[in-house]
Amino acid sequence: MLNIVKDLKDANCITHSGKFHADEIMATVILNKIMPVNLLRVSEVPKTIKSDIIVFDIGGGKFDHHQKNKNGYRKNGLPYASAGLIWKEFGINVIKKMSSNDQELNYQAIFQNIDQKLIQGIDAIDNGVPTAINFSFMHISKILADFNPSWEDTTTVEEQFKKAFKMCQEIFDNCVKRAISKEKSRIIVEDFIEKSSDNILILDYFLPWNDHLLDSKNPKAKNVLYCIFPSDREGYIVQAICNSTNSLDVRKKFPKDWWGLNRKDLPYRTNIKTALFCHPKGFIAGAKTLDDAIKMAHLAINA
């Protein structure tokens, strides 16, 4: 629950007043996961405050980044803003709480996942880190900043802050949920890897697998050339294994004479009755039945 207060005696958190930005909105969302936030927005931090009040994005303290030399950098060189500073301090506790203290999870892996996918982008924008692509595009920092009242709005900044907070909370919750779910899938994928044979990984159902396969310490993982799993459209997918995350450079492509063929022509070319398609770039294919999907993988391996 977020409560924006007007009096210091009612506050347990303090940030700056005036126009708000994504970093203190996200910081507020994170704090709200571990306690009800009573937020005081001020132009200057009062000289005397209780020691347990969390002050962020203002005042030059532990959770501010407006000091001359900022307030620390990640290993990749990206400076922290208030979202990242609050996440660094409280993120693990938030994850534990949101995952019901599931002891099988790698909390640090989840923490890094969320930092990379959500928090770092906000910190980069707030610190003015230039993007590699020189054009204007919509991003979470811009979306949240646009909740600030325009010159002709009659709503207050505080009212709009709450609206931005609500939206940001949905985004954060979804990101954490997906990161926890992905970490849970790692344990399952490791079992599937152990059961794999003939350079083929077969999943009984779809779950995030690619990153886990690439990160796996199991010697079998390095030998997998194709992964087979149920399609959400029809039949089964046969996917070539990428050499790295988010790359279409794969360990072994399907035979070139399959590329771009569909269910009309591919069965004749492969002699596989239920073959459905092969992508024009040769990294993914499909068949109606599991047996035929396995046949496609074997054919490709031996080609």
C-alpha positions in Angstrom: 0.0 0.0 0.0 1.3 3.5 -0.9 0.3 6.4 1.2 1.6 9.9 0.3 1.8 11.9 3.4 2.2 15.6 4.1 3.8 15.5 7.5 7.3 14.2 8.5 5.9 12.5 11.6 3.8 10.2 9.4 6.6 9.3 7.0 8.8 6.2 6.8 10.2 7.1 3.4 11.3 10.3 1.8 12.0 11.3 -1.8 12.0 14.5 -3.8 9.0 16.5 -4.7 8.1 18.0 -8.1 8.3 16.1 -11.3 8.8 12.4 -10.7 10.9 9.9 -12.7 10.9 6.1 -13.2 13.7 5.5 -10.8 12.0 6.8 -7.7 8.7 5.3 -8.8 10.4 1.9 -9.1 12.2 2.3 -5.9 8.9 3.0 -4.2 7.4 -0.1 -5.7 10.3 -2.2 -4.4 10.1 -0.7 -0.9 6.3 -1.3 -0.9 7.0 -5.1 -1.2 8.7 -5.2 2.2 6.6 -2.6 4.1 3.6 -0.3 3.7 5.2 2.9 2.3 4.2 6.3 3.8 6.0 8.6 1.4 6.9 12.2 2.0 7.9 14.1 -1.1 10.1 17.2 -0.3 12.3 19.7 -2.0 14.9 19.3 0.7 15.5 16.6 3.3 14.7 17.9 6.8 17.8 18.3 9.0 16.5 16.1 11.7 14.7 12.9 10.8 14.3 9.5 12.5 17.1 7.1 11.8 14.8 4.4 10.3 13.4 6.6 7.6 14.5 5.6 4.1 15.6 8.5 2.0 16.0 7.9 -1.7 16.8 10.0 -4.8 17.5 13.0 -2.7 19.8 14.1 0.1 23.1 12.6 -1.1 22.9 9.6 1.1 23.0 5.8 0.7 20.1 5.7 -1.8 20.8 8.9 -3.8 22.9 9.1 -6.9 23.2 12.8 -7.5 26.5 13.1 -5.7 29.5 14.4 -7.7 30.9 10.9 -8.3 27.4 9.3 -8.3 26.9 6.3 -5.9 28.7 3.3 -7.3 28.8 1.4 -10.6 27.9 -2.1 -11.6 30.6 -4.5 -12.9 29.4 -3.6 -16.5 30.2 0.1 -15.8 26.5 1.2 -15.5 26.0 3.7 -12.7 23.3 3.2 -10.1 20.2 5.4 -9.8 17.8 5.2 -6.9 15.9 2.2 -8.3 19.1 0.2 -8.6 20.4 1.3 -5.2 17.1 0.2 -3.5 17.1 -3.0 -5.5 20.7 -3.8 -4.5 19.8 -3.3 -0.8 16.4 -5.0 -0.6 16.0 -7.1 -3.8 16.9 -10.5 -2.3 14.5 -10.0 0.5 11.8 -9.0 -2.0 12.4 -12.1 -4.1 12.3 -14.4 -1.0 9.0 -12.9 0.1 7.4 -13.1 -3.4 8.6 -16.7 -3.9 7.4 -17.8 -0.4 11.0 -18.5 0.6 11.4 -21.4 -1.8 14.8 -22.7 -0.7 15.4 -24.5 -4.0 15.7 -21.3 -5.9 18.9 -19.5 -6.8 18.0 -16.0 -5.4 21.1 -14.4 -6.8 20.2 -15.6 -10.3 16.7 -14.2 -10.0 18.1 -10.9 -8.6 20.5 -10.5 -11.6 17.8 -11.4 -14.1 15.5 -8.6 -12.8 18.4 -6.1 -12.5 19.4 -6.8 -16.1 15.9 -6.9 -17.7 14.2 -4.1 -15.7 16.2 -2.1 -13.3 19.4 -1.3 -15.3 17.4 0.3 -18.1 15.7 2.7 -15.7 19.1 3.5 -14.0 20.7 4.1 -17.4 18.0 6.5 -18.5 18.1 8.5 -15.3 21.8 8.8 -15.3 21.8 9.9 -18.9 23.7 6.9 -20.3 23.6 7.2 -24.1 22.0 4.4 -26.1 23.8 2.7 -28.9 20.9 3.6 -31.3 20.4 7.3 -31.9 16.6 7.6 -32.2 13.7 8.2 -29.9 11.8 5.2 -28.7 9.2 4.4 -26.0 10.5 2.8 -22.8 9.4 2.3 -19.3 11.1 5.4 -18.0 9.3 7.5 -20.6 6.0 5.8 -20.0 6.2 6.5 -16.3 7.4 10.1 -16.7 4.4 10.8 -19.0 2.2 10.3 -15.9 3.4 13.7 -14.7 0.7 16.3 -15.1 0.8 18.4 -18.3 0.6 22.2 -18.1 -3.2 22.1 -18.6 -4.0 19.2 -16.2 -6.0 19.8 -13.1 -4.7 16.7 -11.3 -1.9 17.0 -8.7 1.6 15.5 -9.0 0.8 13.3 -6.0 -2.3 11.9 -7.7 -0.4 11.2 -10.8 2.5 9.7 -8.8 0.0 7.1 -7.4 -1.2 6.3 -10.9 2.4 5.8 -12.1 3.1 3.7 -9.0 0.2 1.4 -9.7 1.3 0.8 -13.3 4.9 0.3 -12.3 3.8 -2.2 -9.6 2.1 -4.3 -12.3 5.2 -4.3 -14.4 7.5 -5.1 -11.5 5.3 -7.9 -10.2 5.1 -9.5 -13.7 8.9 -9.2 -14.1 9.6 -10.9 -10.8 7.0 -13.6 -11.4 8.6 -14.5 -14.7 12.1 -14.4 -13.2 11.1 -16.8 -10.4 9.3 -19.0 -12.9 12.3 -19.1 -15.1 14.6 -20.1 -12.2 12.1 -22.9 -11.2 12.3 -24.2 -14.8 16.1 -24.5 -14.5 15.8 -27.4 -12.1 13.4 -29.2 -14.4 15.5 -28.6 -17.6 18.5 -30.0 -15.8 16.5 -33.3 -15.4 15.6 -33.3 -19.1 19.2 -32.7 -20.0 20.3 -35.7 -18.0 17.7 -37.8 -19.8 18.7 -36.6 -23.2 20.4 -38.9 -25.8 21.6 -38.9 -29.4 22.2 -35.2 -29.3 18.5 -34.5 -28.9 16.8 -32.9 -25.9 13.1 -33.8 -25.6 10.8 -31.7 -23.3 7.5 -33.2 -22.2 6.0 -29.7 -22.1 7.2 -26.2 -23.0 9.1 -24.2 -20.4 12.1 -21.8 -20.7 15.0 -24.0 -21.6 17.5 -22.3 -24.0 19.4 -20.2 -21.4 19.5 -23.1 -19.0 20.9 -25.5 -21.6 23.6 -23.0 -22.5 24.5 -22.4 -18.8 24.3 -26.1 -17.8 27.4 -27.7 -16.4 26.2 -31.2 -17.4 28.6 -32.5 -20.1 25.5 -33.7 -22.1 24.4 -30.1 -22.6 27.3 -29.3 -24.9 26.4 -32.2 -27.2 22.7 -31.3 -27.7 22.0 -30.1 -31.3 18.2 -30.0 -31.3 15.5 -29.5 -28.7 12.0 -30.9 -29.3 8.9 -29.7 -27.4 5.1 -29.4 -27.8 4.0 -26.5 -30.0 1.4 -24.0 -28.8 -0.1 -24.2 -32.3 0.1 -27.7 -33.7 2.3 -30.7 -33.1 5.9 -30.4 -32.0 8.7 -27.9 -32.6 12.2 -29.1 -33.4 14.6 -26.2 -32.7 18.3 -26.0 -33.4 20.4 -25.0 -30.4 21.8 -21.5 -30.5 25.5 -20.9 -29.8 24.7 -18.1 -27.5 21.6 -16.4 -26.0 19.5 -14.3 -28.4 21.5 -15.5 -31.4 20.3 -17.2 -34.6 23.8 -18.7 -35.0 23.1 -22.3 -34.2 25.2 -25.5 -33.6 23.7 -27.3 -36.6 21.1 -26.0 -39.1 18.6 -28.2 -40.8 19.5 -29.3 -44.3 19.4 -26.4 -46.7 17.0 -28.1 -49.1 14.4 -28.1 -46.3 14.5 -24.3 -45.8 11.3 -22.5 -46.4 9.3 -25.7 -47.2 5.8 -26.2 -45.7 3.4 -29.1 -45.0 2.8 -29.4 -48.8 6.3 -30.0 -49.9 8.4 -30.9 -46.8 6.9 -34.4 -46.3 8.1 -35.4 -49.8 11.5 -33.9 -49.3 12.1 -35.5 -46.0 10.0 -38.7 -46.4 8.5 -37.7 -43.0 4.7 -38.0 -43.2 3.7 -35.3 -40.8 6.5 -32.8 -41.4 4.9 -29.3 -41.1 7.5 -26.7 -42.0 11.1 -25.6 -41.9 12.0 -22.0 -41.3 13.6 -20.1 -44.3 16.7 -19.6 -42.1 16.9 -23.3 -41.2 17.0 -23.0 -37.4 13.5 -24.3 -36.5 11.1 -26.9 -37.9 8.0 -28.8 -36.9 6.0 -32.0 -37.2 2.6 -33.2 -36.1 3.8 -36.2 -34.1 6.6 -36.6 -31.6 7.9 -39.6 -33.5 8.2 -37.6 -36.7 9.8 -34.7 -34.8 12.4 -37.1 -33.5 12.9 -38.4 -37.1 13.4 -34.9 -38.4 16.1 -34.3 -35.7 17.9 -37.5 -36.6 17.8 -36.8 -40.3 19.2 -33.3 -39.7 22.0 -34.6 -37.4 23.0 -37.2 -40.0 22.8 -34.9 -43.0 
